[in-house]
């Protein structure tokens, strides 16, 4: 039996350095990652990848109740 594919993890963080550190940690665990540095980038990403996994740093990105 083959293993299920790992989901792509979108990491959204307004702090680019911290985002890249989080992505590197996930990549070491063999997760494919997509770094995103703004809420607008995350919104655009989710339009094309609605079934992905998102890690969102709400301290560095402004969000509202639509999100």
Secondary structure, DSSP 4 states (H G I P E B T S, - for coil): -PPPPPPPEEEE-SSHHHHHHHHHHHHHTT--EEEE-SHHHHHHHHHH-TTSEEEE-TTTS---TT-
